[in-house]
Amino acid sequence: MGQIEPSTPRRMIHFPSIGYALQSGAPLKLVSSGRVEEYLKFPPVFVYDDFEDCRRWYRNEYVYCIVKAPLAPDESSALWRNISYFSSDYHHYDHSVLERGVCIPKCHDAIIQNATESGTDRLSREEMIHRCISAEITPHYNLIVSSELRIEHCYSRETENIPYDWLDVIFFILAAVIIALVVASTVYDLHQQAKQKFPDDYFTRSSKQAHQRLLTAFSFPRNIRRLQEPMHTQTRIDLACLEAFRFAQTFRVIFLHVTIAHLKIPQRNPEYLEQLQHTASLQTFIAEFQNYVQTFFTIGGMLMAVNFLDHVRKNPTFRWSYFGERLLNRLCRLVPTYAFMILLEASVMRHLIDGPFGQQFIGESAENCQRRWWMNLLFVNNYIGWDNPCFIPSWYLATDLQLFVFGLMIMMIFWRWPSTRRYIFSAIFIYSVIVPAVGYLLTNATPVMTVDMKDTEQYIRGQQFQSVLYFPFHQNTGIYFFGMLAGIVYHHYRDQRKELFNVAAFRQLAQFSGLLYVFCMATVSWVVTNLSWLPAICLAAYASAFKLSWGLFNTVLLLALALLHRNNWIKMALSHPIFRVLGKLGYSVYLIHFTVIVQVYGREKAPIFSNELIVTGYTVEILFFSYILGAFLCVLVELPTGAALKELIEPKAQKPTINQVHTASEPIGAQVGSPTITSTTVSDATIMTSSNESR
């Protein structure tokens, strides 16, 4: 950048599916396909001076700035008209705004070397950068760089040495306390094991004395065994297959977030991603993103309903206090690990910034955690501050907790007034069908998720679909409601499981839900391509159908799997013990995976070259470190804090034993008692929100 050199020739690129013929001297025209020679004449969107060379050559005086430099409009230029028209498509980057990484001393030296006038030493930093970028653009492209360029952030020796503050001190103290507790608890647990002559099942047995359970809560070997906790109830055996779904969707969620981060980082070959955005396969893939979390919502609603009904059968006497107990239990599982990760992100992670992308990945996340941590811990960040999140995926935790409160309140009402079930079920179903359509009609949102390449810097959060149809609690109640219904049906049929498969209504629902899902997946690319002329009312109906299609179909699948015989080969495969371990790691993995993502991408030193293999490589690397670090987070923080808080907060009379099993099922409201599922068995939360869960 600093040395004014001829532009590097760019390779020929073929866009078989974009359909733009960029013609020199004429506006762009739409054609079926064609070679985009004029695209090759565009100034490259991303060009960065070598960061390490700048730091090595100029040492303590180095300054490296990331700059957005818009091109001045020039309607007399065919090249400008082509750039403007091509950039107007949301599938494409904004080629009228150039992003440059500028080594300021190198730029200054180049200006001095090529100066034809005096006073160059008195130029401001912005003026120097403008001259260097103009020297690259104007002679070779006959375009003018606007003087309204924007310096995003600069790096220097001063920014490398971020002073430690009270947040760092708090984190180090907390980490030291956790390590001390783990060591002390482990030593105590091993001493007790020796006193009992080393029984084989020592670490799998829970002590009968409360103080010993508390003292061994942080025991490392005991928490390792908790990851492999055996199944003692029929319900746990039936629902163990859900862990495979959780793991699969966790994998897909991480891949999704890697993809979003990959779109955010500057590209050496942006045409690759622009071309890809036009393919039907990618449009379908992007639209299906919303289905990932719907699986978690469905499982969460199902498990919440099953646990609630088991509690009612054991404790038929209505108690409003049960609502508070369950909510407190859930918060005790969620908040400690969540708060630990927010503190980690807001403190020591910012000291790891190194390279031209550190601020826009690591620094941005740390700053948001420092300013908006309270939104996360109040679980309102799906409505407030969602556009600048502390953790990109943290909106889910807020929505899921809100759905849990909603579902639990509905079940409490059913318990207290059983006759209201029919009316409430009908109202929620109608609401679930209508609200996505209304949300679409009242806004400029798209009916399904799409990617605007100009919004990639904000992790595609600038699109209204995210805030209108994706994040809000009120747009996801229908999915959670389907899961609750599945839990109620499972609870009713689990001792006569073959009867449900003989019910004509269930078979018809399965066929309808499958056809609806296939229809939505098969048509979504066509709908996205033709948004401009399709009637709004049709798109509103499609928004509702697409929103509910996977939720309904997934509910039927999960219910059928839960009621299959335990010896069914499909169920046995999905219930493999490895999935139980991966499921219990899920919440910690979910919390830490985005920290891994920003570290991996934030430590790159130059724009990256993209293709399928490279994206796969990033995904494998991030998955590996997410599960390794997530395992430590789970064993050292999540599981021990959950066990300790359970002993400190839960009433002694409410603590279940490990071998409780259920008896025959009864409809809700029946005054028949039976044992409940233990809180250490199938969790009543989703994959992301419990010590027994996965996201």
C-alpha positions in Angstrom: 0.0 0.0 0.0 2.7 2.4 1.0 4.8 1.9 -2.1 3.0 3.2 -5.1 3.1 0.3 -7.6 1.1 -0.9 -10.6 -2.0 -2.9 -9.7 -1.6 -6.7 -9.7 -3.5 -8.3 -12.6 -6.4 -10.3 -11.4 -7.2 -13.8 -12.7 -10.1 -14.5 -15.0 -13.3 -15.5 -13.1 -16.4 -17.3 -14.5 -19.7 -16.7 -12.8 -22.0 -19.3 -14.3 -24.9 -18.6 -12.2 -24.8 -14.9 -11.4 -26.2 -13.9 -14.7 -24.6 -10.5 -15.0 -22.8 -9.4 -18.2 -20.8 -6.4 -17.2 -20.1 -4.6 -20.4 -17.5 -1.8 -20.8 -19.1 1.5 -21.7 -22.7 0.3 -21.0 -24.8 -0.4 -17.9 -24.9 -4.0 -16.6 -27.4 -6.2 -18.3 -29.0 -9.4 -17.1 -28.3 -12.5 -19.2 -28.6 -16.2 -18.6 -24.9 -16.7 -18.0 -21.6 -15.2 -19.1 -18.0 -14.5 -18.4 -17.7 -11.4 -16.2 -14.7 -9.7 -17.8 -15.8 -6.3 -16.5 -15.8 -7.6 -12.9 -12.1 -8.1 -13.3 -11.6 -4.4 -13.8 -13.1 -3.5 -10.4 -10.6 -2.3 -7.8 -10.1 -5.1 -5.3 -12.4 -4.7 -2.3 -9.8 -5.8 0.3 -6.1 -5.0 0.1 -3.9 -5.1 3.2 -0.2 -4.2 3.7 1.7 -7.0 5.3 1.1 -6.5 9.1 4.1 -8.5 10.3 6.5 -6.6 7.8 5.1 -3.3 9.1 5.7 -4.3 12.7 9.1 -5.8 12.0 10.5 -2.9 9.8 9.2 0.0 11.9 9.4 -1.7 15.3 8.3 0.7 18.1 7.1 3.4 15.6 4.8 1.1 13.6 1.2 2.1 13.2 -1.2 0.0 11.2 -4.7 1.2 10.4 -7.8 -0.4 9.0 -9.6 2.1 6.7 -12.9 2.2 4.8 -12.4 4.3 1.6 -15.5 5.0 -0.4 -15.2 5.8 -4.1 -16.6 9.2 -5.3 -19.6 8.7 -7.6 -18.9 9.4 -11.2 -21.8 8.6 -13.6 -19.7 9.5 -16.6 -17.5 6.4 -15.8 -18.7 3.1 -17.2 -16.6 1.4 -14.6 -18.3 3.3 -11.8 -21.7 2.5 -13.2 -20.9 -1.2 -13.3 -19.5 -1.1 -9.8 -22.6 0.7 -8.5 -25.0 -1.6 -10.3 -23.2 -4.8 -9.3 -23.0 -3.6 -5.6 -26.7 -3.0 -5.5 -27.4 -6.7 -5.3 -27.5 -7.9 -1.7 -25.6 -11.1 -2.8 -22.5 -8.9 -3.4 -20.1 -6.9 -1.4 -20.2 -3.2 -1.7 -17.4 -2.7 -4.3 -17.8 1.1 -4.1 -16.3 1.0 -0.6 -12.7 -0.2 -0.4 -11.2 -1.7 2.7 -7.5 -1.2 3.2 -5.0 -2.1 5.8 -2.4 0.6 5.7 1.1 0.6 7.3 1.3 4.3 8.1 5.1 4.7 8.2 5.4 2.9 4.9 2.7 5.1 3.5 4.5 8.2 4.8 7.8 7.1 3.2 6.1 6.5 -0.1 4.6 10.0 -0.1 7.9 11.5 0.7 9.6 9.5 -2.0 7.0 10.6 -4.6 6.4 14.1 -3.3 6.4 17.0 -5.8 5.4 19.6 -3.3 6.5 20.8 0.1 4.7 20.3 3.4 4.1 16.6 3.1 5.5 16.1 6.6 2.6 18.1 8.0 -0.2 15.9 6.6 -2.6 14.4 9.0 -3.0 10.6 9.2 -6.2 10.7 7.3 -4.7 12.8 4.5 -1.7 10.5 4.2 -3.9 7.5 3.9 -6.1 9.2 1.4 -3.1 10.0 -0.8 -1.7 6.5 -0.6 -5.1 4.9 -1.5 -5.6 7.5 -4.3 -2.2 6.7 -5.7 -3.3 3.0 -5.9 -6.8 3.7 -7.4 -6.8 6.8 -9.5 -4.0 6.1 -12.0 -5.1 2.5 -12.7 -8.9 2.7 -12.5 -9.6 6.4 -13.3 -11.7 6.7 -10.2 -11.6 9.2 -7.3 -11.3 8.1 -3.7 -13.7 10.2 -1.6 -12.2 12.3 1.1 -14.8 10.9 3.5 -12.7 7.9 4.3 -13.1 6.3 7.8 -10.4 4.9 10.0 -11.9 1.9 11.8 -9.1 1.3 14.2 -5.3 1.4 14.4 -2.7 -0.8 15.9 0.6 0.2 17.5 3.0 -0.7 20.3 0.7 1.1 22.7 -2.4 -0.9 21.7 -0.4 -4.1 22.2 0.1 -3.5 25.9 -3.4 -3.2 27.3 -3.1 -2.5 31.0 -4.7 -5.0 33.4 -7.7 -3.7 35.4 -10.1 -4.8 38.1 -11.9 -7.1 35.6 -8.7 -9.1 35.0 -8.0 -9.2 38.8 -11.5 -10.6 39.5 -11.1 -13.2 36.8 -7.7 -14.4 38.1 -9.0 -14.5 41.6 -12.1 -16.5 40.5 -10.0 -18.9 38.5 -7.6 -19.4 41.4 -10.6 -20.1 43.7 -12.0 -22.7 41.3 -8.7 -24.4 41.0 -8.3 -24.5 44.8 -11.8 -25.9 45.2 -11.1 -28.6 42.6 -7.9 -29.6 44.3 -9.3 -29.6 47.8 -12.5 -31.4 46.8 -10.5 -34.0 44.9 -8.1 -34.7 47.7 -11.1 -35.0 50.2 -12.9 -37.3 47.8 -9.9 -39.6 47.3 -9.4 -39.7 51.1 -13.0 -40.8 51.5 -12.6 -43.4 48.8 -9.5 -44.8 50.7 -11.5 -44.9 53.9 -14.1 -47.0 52.2 -11.5 -49.5 50.8 -11.7 -48.3 47.2 -15.2 -49.6 46.1 -15.5 -49.9 42.4 -18.6 -47.7 42.2 -17.5 -45.1 44.7 -17.5 -42.1 42.3 -20.9 -43.0 40.8 -22.6 -43.2 44.3 -23.9 -40.0 45.9 -23.3 -39.7 49.6 -26.3 -39.8 52.0 -24.9 -36.9 54.0 -25.5 -33.4 52.6 -22.2 -32.0 53.8 -20.2 -34.7 52.1 -22.1 -34.1 48.8 -21.2 -30.4 49.1 -17.5 -31.1 49.9 -17.2 -33.5 46.9 -19.1 -31.2 44.5 -15.8 -30.0 42.8 -14.1 -33.4 42.9 -12.5 -33.9 39.5 -12.9 -37.7 39.2 -16.5 -37.5 40.4 -17.4 -34.9 37.8 -15.7 -37.0 35.1 -18.0 -39.8 36.1 -21.0 -37.5 35.9 -20.3 -37.1 32.2 -20.9 -40.9 31.9 -23.9 -41.1 34.3 -25.8 -44.4 33.7 -29.5 -44.5 32.9 -31.7 -45.7 35.8 -35.2 -44.9 34.5 -37.4 -46.0 31.6 -37.9 -42.3 30.7 -34.1 -41.7 30.5 -33.7 -44.8 28.3 -36.6 -43.6 26.1 -35.3 -40.1 25.7 -31.5 -40.9 25.5 -31.8 -40.8 21.7 -32.5 -37.1 21.9 -28.8 -36.5 22.7 -27.8 -37.6 19.2 -30.1 -34.9 17.8 -28.6 -32.4 20.2 -25.0 -33.2 19.2 -25.9 -33.1 15.5 -27.5 -29.7 15.8 -24.7 -28.4 18.0 -22.2 -29.4 15.2 -24.4 -27.6 12.7 -24.7 -24.5 14.9 -20.9 -24.3 15.3 -20.5 -24.7 11.5 -23.1 -21.9 11.0 -21.2 -19.6 13.3 -17.9 -20.4 11.6 -19.5 -19.6 8.3 -20.7 -16.2 9.6 -17.3 -15.4 10.9 -15.7 -16.5 7.6 -18.0 -14.0 5.8 -16.9 -11.3 8.2 -13.1 -11.6 7.6 -11.7 -9.8 4.5 -11.4 -12.1 1.5 -8.6 -12.4 -1.1 -11.2 -13.8 -3.6 -14.5 -12.2 -2.7 -15.9 -13.4 -6.0 -16.0 -16.9 -4.7 -18.5 -16.0 -1.9 -20.5 -13.7 -4.2 -20.9 -16.4 -6.8 -21.8 -18.9 -4.1 -24.6 -16.7 -2.8 -26.5 -17.1 -6.1 -26.7 -20.9 -6.0 -29.9 -22.6 -5.0 -28.1 -25.0 -2.7 -26.6 -22.2 -0.6 -29.9 -20.2 -0.5 -31.6 -23.3 0.8 -28.8 -24.0 3.3 -29.0 -20.4 4.6 -32.8 -20.4 4.9 -32.6 -23.7 6.9 -30.4 -22.0 9.5 -33.4 -21.2 11.7 -34.2 -24.9 11.9 -31.1 -25.6 14.0 -32.4 -23.9 17.1 -35.9 -25.1 16.6 -34.7 -28.6 17.3 -33.4 -27.4 20.7 -36.7 -25.6 21.4 -38.7 -28.7 20.6 -36.6 -30.9 22.8 -36.7 -28.3 25.6 -40.5 -28.1 25.5 -40.8 -31.9 25.4 -38.5 -32.5 28.4 -40.0 -29.7 30.4 -43.5 -31.2 29.9 -42.4 -34.8 30.8 -40.6 -33.7 33.9 -43.6 -31.6 35.0 -46.1 -34.4 34.5 -43.9 -36.8 36.5 -43.7 -34.3 39.3 -47.5 -33.9 39.3 -48.0 -37.7 39.5 -45.7 -37.9 42.5 -47.0 -34.7 44.1 -50.7 -34.3 43.1 -51.3 -31.4 45.5 -51.0 -28.1 43.6 -48.3 -25.7 44.7 -47.5 -22.4 43.1 -44.1 -22.5 44.8 -43.1 -25.3 42.4 -42.8 -22.7 39.6 -40.3 -20.7 41.6 -38.3 -23.8 42.6 -38.0 -24.9 39.0 -37.0 -21.5 37.8 -34.4 -21.1 40.5 -33.0 -24.6 39.7 -32.7 -23.6 36.1 -30.9 -20.3 36.9 -28.5 -22.1 39.2 -27.5 -24.4 36.2 -27.3 -21.5 33.7 -25.8 -18.5 35.4 -22.5 -19.6 37.0 -20.9 -20.9 33.8 -22.5 -18.1 31.7 -21.2 -15.4 34.1 -17.7 -17.1 34.1 -17.6 -16.9 30.3 -18.8 -13.3 30.1 -16.1 -12.4 32.6 -13.5 -14.3 30.6 -14.5 -12.6 27.4 -14.6 -9.1 29.0 -11.2 -9.4 30.7 -8.2 -11.6 29.6 -9.4 -12.3 26.1 -8.7 -8.7 25.0 -5.1 -9.1 25.9 -4.8 -11.7 23.1 -5.4 -9.2 20.3 -2.7 -9.7 17.7 -3.0 -8.8 14.1 -5.1 -6.5 11.8 -8.3 -8.4 12.6 -7.9 -8.6 16.3 -10.1 -5.6 17.1 -13.0 -6.5 14.8 -13.2 -10.0 16.3 -11.7 -10.3 19.8 -11.8 -6.6 20.7 -15.4 -6.1 19.5 -16.6 -9.1 21.5 -14.7 -8.0 24.7 -16.1 -4.4 24.5 -19.7 -5.6 24.1 -19.3 -7.9 27.1 -18.0 -5.0 29.2 -20.9 -2.8 28.2 -23.8 -5.2 27.9 -23.1 -8.0 30.3 -26.2 -7.1 32.4 -28.5 -7.7 29.3 -27.1 -11.2 29.1 -27.4 -12.0 32.8 -31.0 -10.6 32.8 -31.7 -12.8 29.7 -33.2 -9.9 27.7 -30.6 -9.7 25.0 -32.8 -11.2 22.4 -34.8 -7.9 22.6 -32.3 -5.4 23.9 -28.8 -5.1 22.5 -29.1 -8.0 20.0 -27.3 -6.0 17.3 -24.1 -5.7 19.4 -24.0 -8.9 21.4 -21.6 -10.0 24.0 -21.7 -13.5 22.5 -23.2 -13.9 19.1 -25.2 -17.0 20.0 -26.3 -15.7 23.5 -29.7 -14.5 22.2 -30.7 -18.2 22.3 -30.2 -18.5 26.0 -32.5 -15.5 26.6 -35.2 -16.8 24.3 -34.9 -20.3 25.7 -35.3 -19.2 29.3 -38.3 -17.0 28.3 -39.9 -20.0 26.6 -39.2 -22.2 29.6 -41.0 -19.7 31.9 -43.9 -19.5 29.4 -44.2 -23.3 29.1 -43.9 -23.8 32.8 -46.6 -21.3 33.5 -48.9 -22.9 31.0 -48.3 -26.3 32.7 -49.0 -24.7 36.1 -52.3 -23.4 34.7 -53.2 -26.9 33.4 -52.4 -28.3 36.8 -54.5 -25.8 38.6 -57.4 -25.6 36.1 -57.4 -28.7 33.9 -60.5 -27.6 32.1 -58.6 -24.8 30.4 -56.4 -27.1 28.4 -58.6 -27.1 25.2 -58.9 -23.4 25.1 -55.2 -22.6 25.8 -54.1 -25.2 23.3 -56.3 -23.8 20.6 -55.2 -20.2 21.3 -51.5 -21.0 21.3 -51.8 -23.0 18.0 -53.7 -20.1 16.3 -51.2 -17.6 17.6 -48.3 -19.7 16.4 -49.6 -19.8 12.9 -50.5 -16.1 12.7 -47.7 -14.3 14.5 -44.9 -15.0 11.9 -47.2 -13.8 9.1 -48.1 -10.6 11.0 -44.5 -10.0 11.8 -43.6 -10.2 8.1 -46.4 -8.0 7.0 -45.6 -5.2 9.5 -41.9 -5.0 8.6 -39.6 -5.1 5.6 -38.2 -8.4 6.7 -37.7 -11.3 4.3 -39.9 -14.4 4.9 -36.8 -16.6 5.4 -33.2 -16.1 6.4 -30.9 -14.7 3.7 -27.4 -13.3 3.8 -26.7 -9.7 2.8 -23.0 -9.5 2.0 -22.9 -5.9 3.0 -24.0 -6.9 6.5 -21.3 -9.4 7.1 -19.3 -7.1 9.3 -22.1 -7.2 11.8 -22.4 -11.0 11.6 -25.5 -10.5 9.3 -27.4 -9.0 12.2 -28.5 -5.9 10.2 -31.2 -7.8 8.5 -34.7 -7.4 9.9 -35.4 -11.1 9.7 -33.1 -11.6 12.6 -34.8 -9.2 15.0 -38.4 -9.7 13.7 -38.7 -13.5 13.0 -35.7 -15.2 14.5 -34.6 -13.9 17.9 -37.9 -12.9 19.7 -39.5 -15.2 22.2 -42.9 -14.4 20.8 -41.9 -15.8 17.4 -40.7 -19.1 18.8 -43.6 -20.0 21.2 -45.2 -22.3 18.5 -42.1 -24.5 18.2 -41.8 -24.8 22.0 -45.5 -25.5 22.2 -45.1 -28.4 19.7 -42.5 -29.9 22.0 -44.7 -29.5 25.0 -47.5 -31.4 23.2 -45.0 -34.1 22.3 -44.1 -34.5 25.9 -47.7 -34.7 27.0 -48.4 -37.3 24.3 -45.3 -39.3 25.2 -46.2 -39.3 28.9 -49.7 -40.6 28.0 -48.6 -43.4 25.6 -45.2 -44.5 27.0 -46.7 -47.6 28.7 -48.9 -48.4 25.6 -46.4 -47.1 23.1 -47.6 -49.2 20.1 -51.1 -47.6 20.3 -49.9 -44.2 19.1 -48.6 -45.6 15.9 -52.1 -47.1 15.2 -53.8 -43.8 15.7 -54.9 -42.5 12.3 -54.6 -38.8 13.3 -50.9 -39.3 14.2 -50.1 -41.0 10.9 -51.9 -38.2 9.0 -50.0 -35.6 11.0 -46.7 -37.3 10.3 -47.5 -37.4 6.5 -48.7 -33.7 6.5 -45.6 -32.5 8.5 -43.2 -34.4 6.2 -44.8 -33.1 3.0 -44.9 -29.5 4.4 -41.2 -29.6 5.3 -40.2 -31.1 1.9 -42.4 -28.5 0.1 -40.7 -25.6 2.0 -37.2 -26.9 1.4 -37.9 -27.5 -2.3 -39.4 -24.1 -2.9 -37.3 -21.8 -0.7 -34.7 -20.9 -3.3 -37.4 -20.0 -5.8 -39.2 -17.9 -3.3 -36.0 -16.0 -2.3 -35.2 -15.4 -6.0 -38.6 -14.0 -6.7 -39.3 -11.9 -3.6 -39.6 -8.7 -5.7 -42.9 -9.7 -7.4 -44.6 -12.3 -5.2 -47.7 -10.9 -3.3 -47.1 -9.9 0.3 -49.9 -12.0 1.6 -48.4 -15.1 -0.1 -45.0 -14.4 1.4 -46.6 -13.9 4.8 -48.2 -17.3 4.6 -44.9 -18.8 3.4 -43.1 -17.2 6.4 -45.5 -18.9 8.8 -45.3 -22.2 6.9 -41.5 -22.2 6.7 -41.2 -21.2 10.4 -43.4 -24.1 11.6 -42.6 -26.8 9.0 -39.4 -28.2 10.6 -40.7 -27.6 14.2 -43.8 -29.7 13.4 -41.9 -32.4 11.5 -39.1 -32.5 14.1 -41.7 -32.9 16.8 -43.2 -35.9 15.1 -39.8 -37.5 14.6 -38.7 -37.0 18.2 -42.0 -38.4 19.5 -41.8 -41.4 17.3 -38.2 -42.1 18.4 -39.1 -41.7 22.0 -41.8 -44.3 21.8 -39.9 -46.8 19.7 -38.8 -50.0 21.6 -35.4 -49.7 23.2 -34.1 -52.6 21.1 -34.9 -50.9 17.8 -31.6 -50.5 15.9 -32.2 -46.9 15.0 -32.9 -46.0 18.6 -30.0 -48.0 19.9 -27.6 -46.2 17.5 -28.9 -42.8 18.5 -28.7 -43.8 22.2 -25.1 -44.7 22.1 -23.3 -43.7 25.3 -20.9 -41.4 23.4 -23.9 -39.1 22.6 -24.7 -38.9 26.4 -21.2 -37.6 27.0 -21.3 -35.2 24.1 -24.8 -34.0 25.2 -23.6 -33.2 28.7 -20.7 -31.2 27.2 -23.0 -29.3 24.9 -23.8 -26.3 27.1 -20.2 -25.6 27.9 -19.2 -26.2 24.3 -21.9 -23.8 23.2 -20.7 -21.1 25.5 -17.0 -21.4 24.6 -17.2 -22.1 20.9 -17.6 -18.5 19.9 -14.7 -17.4 22.0 -12.6 -20.0 20.0 -14.0 -18.6 16.7 -13.0 -15.0 17.4 -9.6 -16.1 18.6 -9.0 -18.3 15.4 -10.1 -15.6 13.0 -8.9 -12.7 15.0 -5.3 -13.9 14.9 -5.2 -14.1 11.1 -2.7 -11.6 9.6 -4.0 -11.0 6.1 -7.2 -11.4 4.0 -7.8 -15.1 3.5 -8.4 -17.2 0.4 -11.7 -19.1 0.5 -12.9 -22.4 -0.9 -14.8 -25.4 0.5 -11.7 -27.1 1.8 -10.4 -24.0 3.7 -13.8 -23.4 5.3 -13.9 -27.1 6.3 -10.4 -26.8 7.8 -11.5 -23.8 10.0 -14.6 -25.8 11.1 -12.6 -28.8 12.1 -10.1 -26.7 14.1 -12.8 -24.8 15.9 -14.8 -27.9 16.7 -11.7 -29.6 18.1 -10.7 -26.8 20.4 -14.3 -26.0 21.4 -14.9 -29.6 22.6 -11.5 -29.8 24.4 -11.9 -26.4 26.2 -15.6 -27.1 26.7 -14.8 -30.3 28.5 -12.6 -28.5 30.9 -15.2 -25.8 31.4 -17.9 -28.4 32.0 -15.9 -30.5 34.5 -14.3 -27.6 36.4 -17.1 -25.0 36.4 -20.5 -26.2 35.1 -21.0 -29.6 36.8 -19.4 -28.7 40.2 -21.2 -25.3 40.6 -24.5 -27.0 39.6 -24.0 -29.7 42.2 -22.9 -27.3 44.9 -25.8 -24.9 44.4 -28.2 -27.7 44.3 -27.1 -28.8 47.8 -27.2 -25.2 49.1 -30.5 -24.1 47.6 -32.9 -27.0 47.0 -35.0 -28.1 49.9 -33.9 -31.4 51.4 -37.3 -32.8 51.1 -37.3 -32.2 47.3 -34.0 -33.9 46.6 -34.7 -37.2 44.7 -32.7 -40.3 44.9 -30.8 -41.7 41.9 -32.9 -44.8 41.4 -36.4 -43.4 41.2 -38.5 -44.7 38.3 -41.9 -43.8 37.0 -45.1 -45.9 36.9 -48.0 -45.9 34.5 -48.8 -42.6 32.9 -51.9 -40.5 33.6 -53.3 -37.4 31.9 -52.5 -34.1 33.4 -54.6 -33.1 36.3 -55.0 -36.7 37.5 -54.6 -37.0 41.2 -52.4 -40.1 41.1 -48.9 -40.1 42.5 -45.8 -41.7 41.2 -42.1 -41.1 41.5 -40.6 -38.4 39.4 -37.6 -38.2 37.1 -34.5 -37.1 39.0 -33.0 -33.7 38.3 -29.8 -35.5 37.5 -31.5 -37.5 34.8 -33.2 -36.1 31.7 -33.0 -32.4 32.0 -36.0 -30.2 31.6 -34.0 -27.7 29.6 -32.7 -27.6 26.1 -29.3 -28.4 24.7 -27.9 -25.1 25.7 -29.3 -24.5 29.1 -28.5 -27.2 31.7 -25.7 -29.0 33.3 -27.1 -32.2 31.7 -27.4 -30.6 28.3 -25.7 -30.0 25.1 -25.7 -26.7 23.3 
